[in-house]
Amino acid sequence: MADHTETDIVAYVGGFLLERTPSNGVNVCYYETVNVDLSVWKISNPLLNNVPYFAVQLSITIFMIHLLFFIFNFTRQPRFFAELITACMLGPIFFRSTFFLRYVRPIKSNVALQTMANLGLVYYMFLVGLEIDLNMVRRVGKKAFTNAVAGILFSMGMGASLYCLFTRDKSIFPSANPVGGLFWGVALTVTSFPDLAQVLSDINLISTDLGQIALSSAFVNDLASWTILITTITWLHGRSKLSILPTVGFIILCWFVVRPVLGKIKSSSNKSSGRDFYVYVILAAVLICGFITDACGSTSMTGAFVLGLVTSNEFETRILEQVNNFVAGILLPSYVMVVGGKIDIFFMMSKTNVVMLLVIVVSAFSVKVLSSFLVCKAFGIPARDGIALGILMNTKGLLALVVINIGVDVQALDSATFPAMVIVFLVMTALVKPFPNWVSKSSKNLKQYKQRTMETSEDDSEFQIIMCVHESHHLSGMSTLLKLSNSTKLSPITIFALHLVELTGRSSAMLIVHDAYNATNISQPIFERVISDHVTSHSLGSYGRSGTGHPISIQPVTVVSPYATMHREICCVAEDKHVTLIIVPFHKEGCGVDVVQENSSIRTVNHNLLAKAPCSVGIFVDRGLQLSIRDMGSNLWKQQINVAMLFTGGPDDREALAYSWRMAGSHEVRLTVVHFRPGEKAKSIMEERKESEIYEQLDEKYVNELRFKAMCNDSVIYLEKVVNNGEEILRTTKEMFDYYDLYIVGRGQGVASPFTSGLSEWSDCKDLGVLGEALSTSEFARNASILVIQQYYVADTAE
């Protein structure tokens, strides 16, 4: 029973004692029948009284969340938006409906509901801590850290100011708690890292520079917000400034004692049953740690969160698979209902007006947009990206709701200031997806780069390449190919090495980010190891030692995505980095007609890239491409590779010729360009096609330009052969050029050429083109690698 010296009795209705508290809250006291015997259960039939109500409440909440998520999914709204709408709808329903108060959520059922809600919240915070990799702190760049600090300072100041503005009328808010401004500030500071990852994944920005800055900033924001929140709660619950010491001691104990102990348990859990035991120990430890921090004066969420931080990430997937769906699908909806019971929109509107609420919403939404905009201007980032970054930093999730809910529990927020901040979260969540998506698309349209093809690129421009790698064995041949791409001081090469990892069985973008960080830690040593294993011949970085070469810059990037949408991530990186060429491995492995292995997933990625890529694409058929030792006579030996470029005409062939010409600048490359000219039969066919005259003029102009440049280059040989069909091309190539290490050809898409006659009937792999496939299945080229290049077309980028 509450202390009546600090409360006023409002009414005594139906066995319930209603009391008004100084903070405009209501205490409800009721009587329970208690057994006088020595049995464990003092209250009669606890399960019989509470479980049916809880089942009904949970069913209603889950149904509403899924229904609203389905409805708003057409506007690409996240799940948290549906949860907020559900909470806002449940509040007025329960406050205004006698039926719901009596049959759905009676006062007596709150104990079971709040218990399950708190249990779900504890496990949720454990999962959040488990998904956070503290090693990411070392990867936070200067831009992201500055943006995070600016967002924290601006948001804390704005939150406190808006709270003072909202509660300025003491006649309406006579007992407004000044600490409420701190909770508003922390709530605005929060940027939900898991929800932001999902948003970035949905709008294909997760692998871009903008996405990485946003994620790193959100990581710093969440850690800072959680630290401020723990400190505030402990200070409010304690009686002195030293009240936080027990919580700090617990954190230190977890880091230096619990973490090593869990590591030993993990190392001894090698078998499947051992791994299950480890999971069970962790799940039990979550409740124990929550109990300890609650006793220390903080909240049970603190202990669960800290335990998640110190738990080994090696078992993260197993723990998440067993717990995540149950927590998110069953326990957290009960927390949504608890929060909804505290949202009284009608009471809030009786204390304020629409204009004031609009000012609060606009100001709260704009503060991080302003801070991010100023930071981006200081670092020379475009204004549009600054606005998009600010809107992304407004991404809210369950943690923000937890912050203001704790504010209500400690009586820092009341029944008016709490719903006001929920409305702010609702508006922020509704706008956080559409605006960055629109800004990013507009920004891409504004900064469309010109160097999408090698044919149109300037000789002194930077050559940026994406190298896609699915497995480690793809690296060796590609590293040789790219090393021979002739990086010079005037035209240096930057390689974005994309490690493509399939996302299987999980849809959480938070896990995508975490897997990406882990995969980057794995893939980067692989890149370095492969490069270091080929220091004398394969090393990308060692090319600067050859005299005229220039070191190649490598930036590993990991893409974790389903194969069906993986091309979107690759295209986003290409757009963001202004890439000229994307090189992907062929989906078949083997020599000639003897195909050892075929990967349909890689074929799906390649096919989608050929249709949607924003630049030129090369498909590399690797058959052990490497530099070989050549006898130059007079006891001289030289590392050299023989390259044959088969030119039949068309945009793709010009692009392939441009790449071949670039390779010819390398000392290790001996290039032979074979220009197949049409015979009498082929000319008669070409005369019937008007477009062939245009292609022929462009081909002649481009070939003559390169021939003029290669006049003084002894490593380039130019030959012309007259043929009438594709079979003659293969026959000629077999007779004269069967000793080459690498063949480069154009894919020949969109060009009906008489040179392909006789071959197209047998073609079943359109990704390589007619000539490329014929080479890949021919016996004379069974040991030679093949590079098939497709030039970028504007029409092909249309969605």
LOMIDREN-198104 format. One record per residue (C-alpha): residue in one letter; x, y, z; residue number from 1. Coordinates in steps of 0.5 Angstrom, whole numbers, plus 500, padded with zeros to 3 digits. Layout:
residu|X|Y|Z|num
A|X|Y|Z|NUM
...
END
This chain:
residu|X|Y|Z|num
M|500|500|500|1
A|503|507|498|2
D|504|512|503|3
H|498|517|504|4
T|502|523|506|5
E|505|524|499|6
T|499|522|495|7
D|491|524|495|8
I|486|519|495|9
V|482|520|488|10
A|477|514|489|11
Y|475|507|492|12
V|472|503|486|13
G|470|496|485|14
G|476|494|490|15
F|481|498|487|16
L|484|504|491|17
L|486|510|486|18
E|491|515|488|19
R|494|521|485|20
T|501|522|485|21
P|505|529|485|22
S|508|527|478|23
N|501|527|476|24
G|501|519|476|25
V|496|514|479|26
N|497|509|484|27
V|493|503|484|28
C|492|498|490|29
Y|488|492|490|30
Y|487|486|495|31
E|489|479|494|32
T|487|473|497|33
V|493|470|501|34
N|494|463|504|35
V|496|462|511|36
D|499|456|510|37
L|507|454|509|38
S|506|453|501|39
V|511|456|496|40
W|505|460|493|41
K|502|465|498|42
I|497|467|492|43
S|492|463|490|44
N|492|460|483|45
P|497|465|480|46
L|498|462|474|47
L|490|461|473|48
N|489|468|474|49
N|495|471|470|50
V|497|466|464|51
P|490|467|460|52
Y|490|474|461|53
F|498|474|458|54
A|496|470|453|55
V|490|474|450|56
Q|495|481|451|57
L|501|478|447|58
S|496|475|442|59
I|493|482|441|60
T|500|485|440|61
I|503|480|436|62
F|497|481|431|63
M|497|488|431|64
I|505|489|430|65
H|505|484|424|66
L|498|487|421|67
L|501|494|421|68
F|508|492|419|69
F|505|488|413|70
I|501|495|411|71
F|507|499|412|72
N|512|495|409|73
F|509|498|402|74
T|512|504|404|75
R|518|501|406|76
Q|518|502|414|77
P|522|498|419|78
R|519|494|424|79
F|520|499|429|80
F|515|503|426|81
A|509|498|426|82
E|511|497|434|83
L|511|504|435|84
I|504|505|432|85
T|502|499|436|86
A|504|502|442|87
C|500|508|441|88
M|494|505|439|89
L|494|500|445|90
G|495|506|450|91
P|488|510|448|92
I|484|503|447|93
F|486|501|454|94
F|485|508|457|95
R|478|509|454|96
S|475|502|454|97
T|472|499|460|98
F|472|493|456|99
F|479|492|455|100
L|481|494|462|101
R|476|489|465|102
Y|477|483|460|103
V|484|484|456|104
R|488|488|461|105
P|486|488|468|106
I|490|491|473|107
K|492|485|476|108
S|495|482|470|109
N|500|487|470|110
V|505|483|474|111
A|505|478|469|112
L|506|482|463|113
Q|511|487|466|114
T|515|481|468|115
M|515|478|461|116
A|517|485|458|117
N|523|486|463|118
L|525|479|462|119
G|525|480|454|120
L|528|487|455|121
V|534|483|459|122
Y|535|478|453|123
Y|534|483|448|124
M|540|488|451|125
F|544|481|452|126
L|543|480|444|127
V|545|487|443|128
G|551|487|447|129
L|553|480|444|130
E|553|483|437|131
I|557|489|438|132
D|564|488|437|133
L|569|492|441|134
N|574|492|436|135
M|570|496|432|136
V|572|502|436|137
R|579|502|433|138
R|576|502|426|139
V|572|508|427|140
G|575|514|423|141
K|576|521|424|142
K|570|523|420|143
A|565|518|424|144
F|568|520|431|145
T|567|527|430|146
N|560|526|427|147
A|558|522|433|148
V|561|527|438|149
A|558|533|435|150
G|551|529|434|151
I|552|527|442|152
L|553|534|444|153
F|548|538|440|154
S|542|532|441|155
M|544|533|449|156
G|543|540|449|157
M|537|540|444|158
G|533|535|448|159
A|534|539|455|160
S|532|545|451|161
L|526|542|448|162
Y|524|539|455|163
C|524|546|458|164
L|520|549|453|165
F|515|544|453|166
T|514|544|461|167
R|515|552|461|168
D|508|553|464|169
K|509|551|471|170
S|501|552|472|171
I|500|546|467|172
F|507|542|469|173
P|507|544|477|174
S|512|538|479|175
A|516|537|472|176
N|523|534|474|177
P|529|537|471|178
V|532|531|470|179
G|527|529|465|180
G|531|534|460|181
L|537|529|461|182
F|532|523|459|183
W|530|527|453|184
G|537|529|451|185
V|539|521|451|186
A|533|519|447|187
L|535|524|442|188
T|543|522|442|189
V|541|514|441|190
T|542|512|434|191
S|540|505|434|192
F|546|501|431|193
P|542|494|429|194
D|536|498|426|195
L|541|503|422|196
A|544|497|419|197
Q|538|494|417|198
V|536|501|414|199
L|542|501|410|200
S|542|494|407|201
D|535|496|405|202
I|537|502|401|203
N|543|499|399|204
L|548|504|402|205
I|551|499|407|206
S|558|498|403|207
T|558|505|401|208
D|563|511|405|209
L|556|514|407|210
G|554|508|410|211
Q|560|506|414|212
I|561|513|417|213
A|553|512|419|214
L|555|506|422|215
S|561|508|426|216
S|558|514|428|217
A|552|510|431|218
F|556|505|434|219
V|560|511|438|220
N|553|514|439|221
D|550|508|442|222
L|556|506|447|223
A|556|514|449|224
S|548|514|450|225
W|548|507|454|226
T|554|510|459|227
I|550|516|460|228
L|544|512|462|229
I|547|507|466|230
T|551|513|470|231
T|544|517|471|232
I|540|511|473|233
T|545|509|478|234
W|546|516|481|235
L|538|517|481|236
H|537|510|485|237
G|543|511|490|238
R|544|516|495|239
S|551|519|494|240
K|556|520|488|241
L|559|513|490|242
S|553|509|488|243
I|556|508|481|244
L|562|504|484|245
P|559|497|485|246
T|556|498|478|247
V|563|500|475|248
G|566|494|479|249
F|562|489|476|250
I|564|491|469|251
I|571|490|471|252
L|570|484|474|253
C|566|481|468|254
W|572|484|463|255
F|578|481|467|256
V|574|475|471|257
V|568|473|467|258
R|571|473|460|259
P|577|469|461|260
V|572|464|465|261
L|567|464|459|262
G|573|463|454|263
K|576|457|458|264
I|569|454|458|265
K|568|455|450|266
S|575|452|449|267
S|573|445|452|268
S|566|445|449|269
N|568|442|442|270
K|563|437|441|271
S|556|439|439|272
S|553|437|446|273
G|559|442|449|274
R|557|447|445|275
D|550|447|447|276
F|552|447|454|277
Y|556|453|453|278
V|550|456|450|279
Y|546|454|456|280
V|551|457|461|281
I|551|464|458|282
L|543|464|458|283
A|543|462|465|284
A|549|467|466|285
V|544|473|463|286
L|539|473|469|287
I|545|472|474|288
C|548|478|471|289
G|542|482|471|290
F|540|481|478|291
I|547|483|480|292
T|547|490|477|293
D|540|491|479|294
A|542|490|486|295
C|548|494|485|296
G|543|500|484|297
S|543|500|476|298
T|538|496|472|299
S|538|489|470|300
M|539|491|463|301
T|546|493|465|302
G|548|486|467|303
A|546|483|461|304
F|549|488|456|305
V|556|487|459|306
L|555|480|459|307
G|554|480|452|308
L|560|485|451|309
V|565|480|454|310
T|562|474|451|311
S|566|470|445|312
N|563|472|438|313
E|565|465|436|314
F|558|462|439|315
E|554|468|437|316
T|551|465|431|317
R|549|459|435|318
I|546|463|441|319
L|542|468|436|320
E|539|462|432|321
Q|536|459|439|322
V|534|466|442|323
N|533|471|437|324
N|527|469|434|325
F|524|468|441|326
V|526|474|444|327
A|524|478|438|328
G|517|475|437|329
I|515|473|443|330
L|518|477|449|331
L|519|484|446|332
P|511|485|444|333
S|510|484|451|334
Y|514|490|452|335
V|511|494|447|336
M|504|493|450|337
V|507|495|457|338
V|510|502|454|339
G|503|502|450|340
G|500|502|457|341
K|503|509|459|342
I|502|513|452|343
D|496|517|453|344
I|495|521|447|345
F|489|525|449|346
F|492|527|456|347
M|498|529|453|348
M|494|534|448|349
S|490|537|454|350
K|497|539|456|351
T|500|542|450|352
N|497|544|443|353
V|499|542|436|354
V|504|548|435|355
M|508|546|441|356
L|508|539|439|357
L|510|541|432|358
V|516|545|434|359
I|518|539|438|360
V|518|534|433|361
V|521|539|427|362
S|527|541|432|363
A|528|534|435|364
F|529|532|428|365
S|533|537|425|366
V|538|537|430|367
K|542|531|428|368
V|541|533|421|369
L|545|540|422|370
S|550|537|426|371
S|552|532|421|372
F|551|537|415|373
L|556|542|419|374
V|561|536|420|375
C|561|534|413|376
K|562|541|410|377
A|568|541|415|378
F|571|535|412|379
G|569|537|405|380
I|563|532|404|381
P|558|534|399|382
A|552|537|402|383
R|547|532|400|384
D|551|527|403|385
G|551|531|409|386
I|543|531|410|387
A|543|524|408|388
L|548|522|414|389
G|544|527|419|390
I|537|523|417|391
L|540|516|418|392
M|543|518|425|393
N|536|519|427|394
T|534|512|426|395
K|531|510|433|396
G|530|503|435|397
L|528|499|442|398
L|534|503|446|399
A|531|510|445|400
L|524|507|447|401
V|527|504|453|402
V|531|510|455|403
I|524|514|456|404
N|521|508|459|405
I|526|508|464|406
G|525|516|465|407
V|518|514|467|408
D|520|509|472|409
V|524|514|476|410
Q|519|519|475|411
A|523|524|471|412
L|518|524|465|413
D|510|524|466|414
S|504|522|462|415
A|505|528|458|416
T|513|528|456|417
F|513|521|455|418
P|508|521|449|419
A|511|527|446|420
M|518|524|445|421
V|514|517|443|422
I|511|522|437|423
V|518|525|436|424
F|520|517|435|425
L|515|516|430|426
V|516|522|426|427
M|523|520|425|428
T|522|513|424|429
A|517|515|418|430
L|522|519|415|431
V|529|516|416|432
K|528|511|410|433
P|525|515|404|434
F|529|521|405|435
P|536|518|405|436
N|534|513|399|437
W|532|520|395|438
V|538|524|397|439
S|543|518|395|440
K|539|517|388|441
S|539|524|387|442
S|546|525|389|443
K|548|519|384|444
N|545|523|379|445
L|549|529|380|446
K|555|526|381|447
Q|555|521|375|448
Y|562|520|373|449
K|564|520|366|450
Q|570|514|366|451
R|565|508|366|452
T|569|505|360|453
M|576|504|359|454
E|575|507|352|455
T|573|514|354|456
S|578|514|360|457
E|583|519|360|458
D|591|516|359|459
D|592|520|366|460
S|586|518|370|461
E|586|514|376|462
F|584|507|374|463
Q|579|504|379|464
I|577|496|379|465
I|573|492|383|466
M|576|485|384|467
C|570|480|386|468
V|572|474|390|469
H|568|469|392|470
E|573|464|395|471
S|581|464|396|472
H|583|460|390|473
H|580|466|386|474
L|585|471|388|475
S|592|468|385|476
G|590|469|378|477
M|586|475|379|478
S|592|478|383|479
T|597|476|377|480
L|592|479|372|481
L|591|486|376|482
K|598|486|377|483
L|599|486|369|484
S|594|492|369|485
N|600|497|369|486
S|599|502|374|487
T|603|508|373|488
K|605|515|376|489
L|600|518|371|490
S|595|513|372|491
P|595|509|378|492
I|591|503|380|493
T|586|502|386|494
I|583|496|387|495
F|577|495|391|496
A|577|487|393|497
L|570|485|394|498
H|570|479|399|499
L|563|476|397|500
V|560|472|403|501
E|553|469|402|502
L|548|471|407|503
T|544|464|409|504
G|538|463|414|505
R|538|470|417|506
S|535|477|415|507
S|538|481|420|508
A|542|487|417|509
M|546|487|424|510
L|549|481|423|511
I|550|483|416|512
V|555|488|419|513
H|558|484|424|514
D|559|478|419|515
A|562|483|414|516
Y|567|486|420|517
N|569|479|421|518
A|569|477|414|519
T|574|483|413|520
N|578|481|418|521
I|579|474|415|522
S|579|476|408|523
Q|584|482|409|524
P|590|477|411|525
I|588|472|405|526
F|589|478|401|527
E|596|480|404|528
R|598|472|404|529
V|596|471|397|530
I|600|478|395|531
S|606|476|400|532
D|606|469|397|533
H|608|472|390|534
V|612|477|392|535
T|617|477|386|536
S|612|475|381|537
H|604|476|383|538
S|605|482|388|539
L|600|487|387|540
G|604|492|391|541
S|611|490|389|542
Y|610|493|382|543
G|613|499|383|544
R|620|496|383|545
S|620|494|376|546
G|622|501|374|547
T|616|505|371|548
G|611|501|375|549
H|607|504|381|550
P|604|501|387|551
I|597|499|387|552
S|593|501|392|553
I|588|495|395|554
Q|582|496|399|555
P|579|490|402|556
V|571|491|402|557
T|566|485|405|558
V|559|484|402|559
V|555|480|406|560
S|548|479|402|561
P|544|473|399|562
Y|546|472|392|563
A|540|474|389|564
T|541|481|391|565
M|549|481|391|566
H|550|485|385|567
R|546|491|388|568
E|551|491|393|569
I|557|491|388|570
C|554|496|384|571
C|553|501|390|572
V|560|500|391|573
A|562|501|384|574
E|557|508|384|575
D|560|510|390|576
K|568|509|388|577
H|567|511|381|578
V|570|505|378|579
T|571|503|371|580
L|572|496|371|581
I|569|490|375|582
I|572|483|374|583
V|568|477|377|584
P|570|470|376|585
F|567|465|371|586
H|562|460|374|587
K|565|454|371|588
E|572|451|373|589
G|576|446|369|590
C|579|446|362|591
G|576|445|356|592
V|570|441|355|593
D|572|438|362|594
V|568|442|367|595
V|570|440|374|596
Q|565|444|378|597
E|559|449|376|598
N|557|454|381|599
S|550|457|379|600
S|550|462|385|601
I|556|465|382|602
R|553|465|375|603
T|547|469|378|604
V|551|474|380|605
N|555|475|374|606
H|548|475|370|607
N|545|480|374|608
L|552|485|374|609
L|552|484|366|610
A|545|487|366|611
K|545|492|371|612
A|553|494|372|613
P|554|502|372|614
C|561|501|369|615
S|564|496|364|616
V|565|488|367|617
G|570|483|365|618
I|569|475|367|619
F|575|472|368|620
V|576|465|366|621
D|582|463|371|622
R|586|457|369|623
G|592|458|373|624
L|595|465|370|625
Q|602|466|372|626
L|608|469|370|627
S|613|464|366|628
I|620|464|365|629
R|622|465|358|630
D|628|464|354|631
M|631|470|351|632
G|637|467|348|633
S|644|469|350|634
N|643|466|357|635
L|638|471|359|636
W|631|469|362|637
K|625|474|363|638
Q|619|473|367|639
Q|613|474|361|640
I|606|473|359|641
N|604|472|352|642
V|597|476|351|643
A|592|475|345|644
M|587|480|344|645
L|582|478|338|646
F|579|484|335|647
T|572|483|331|648
G|569|489|332|649
G|564|493|336|650
P|564|497|343|651
D|566|491|347|652
D|572|489|343|653
R|574|496|343|654
E|573|496|351|655
A|577|489|351|656
L|582|493|346|657
A|583|499|351|658
Y|585|494|357|659
S|590|490|352|660
W|593|496|350|661
R|594|498|358|662
M|597|492|359|663
A|602|492|354|664
G|605|498|358|665
S|607|493|363|666
H|614|490|362|667
E|612|483|363|668
V|607|483|357|669
R|608|481|350|670
L|601|483|347|671
T|599|480|340|672
V|593|484|337|673
V|589|480|332|674
H|584|484|327|675
F|580|479|324|676
R|577|483|318|677
P|571|480|314|678
G|572|476|307|679
E|567|477|301|680
K|562|473|304|681
A|562|477|311|682
K|562|483|307|683
S|556|481|303|684
I|552|480|310|685
M|555|486|313|686
E|552|491|307|687
E|545|489|309|688
R|546|492|316|689
K|546|500|317|690
E|549|500|324|691
S|555|496|321|692
E|558|502|318|693
I|558|506|324|694
Y|561|500|328|695
E|566|499|323|696
Q|568|507|322|697
L|569|507|330|698
D|573|501|330|699
E|578|503|325|700
K|579|510|328|701
Y|580|507|335|702
V|585|501|332|703
N|589|506|328|704
E|590|511|334|705
L|592|505|338|706
R|597|502|332|707
F|600|509|332|708
K|601|509|339|709
A|604|502|339|710
M|609|504|333|711
C|615|504|338|712
N|613|499|342|713
D|616|492|341|714
S|612|488|345|715
V|606|489|341|716
I|605|486|335|717
Y|599|487|330|718
L|596|482|325|719
E|590|482|320|720
K|587|476|318|721
V|581|475|313|722
V|575|471|315|723
N|568|470|314|724
N|565|466|320|725
G|567|464|327|726
E|569|457|325|727
E|575|460|321|728
I|577|465|327|729
L|578|459|331|730
R|581|455|326|731
T|586|461|325|732
T|587|462|332|733
K|589|455|333|734
E|594|454|328|735
M|598|461|330|736
F|596|463|337|737
D|596|456|341|738
Y|601|458|346|739
Y|598|464|349|740
D|597|465|357|741
L|591|469|356|742
Y|586|471|351|743
I|582|477|351|744
V|576|478|347|745
G|569|482|347|746
R|563|479|349|747
G|560|482|343|748
Q|553|483|346|749
G|548|487|342|750
V|552|486|335|751
A|550|482|330|752
S|556|480|327|753
P|558|475|321|754
F|564|473|325|755
T|559|469|330|756
S|556|465|325|757
G|557|458|326|758
L|558|458|333|759
S|552|462|336|760
E|548|455|334|761
W|552|452|340|762
S|552|457|345|763
D|549|456|351|764
C|553|461|356|765
K|551|468|354|766
D|555|471|359|767
L|562|470|356|768
G|559|471|349|769
V|559|467|343|770
L|567|467|341|771
G|569|467|349|772
E|565|461|350|773
A|568|458|344|774
L|575|459|347|775
S|573|457|353|776
T|571|450|351|777
S|576|449|345|778
E|582|444|346|779
F|588|449|344|780
A|586|454|349|781
R|585|449|355|782
N|591|451|359|783
A|590|459|357|784
S|586|464|361|785
I|580|468|358|786
L|578|475|360|787
V|571|477|357|788
I|570|484|357|789
Q|563|488|356|790
Q|563|495|355|791
Y|558|499|359|792
Y|552|501|356|793
V|547|507|359|794
A|541|503|357|795
D|543|497|361|796
T|543|501|367|797
A|535|502|367|798
E|532|498|373|799
END
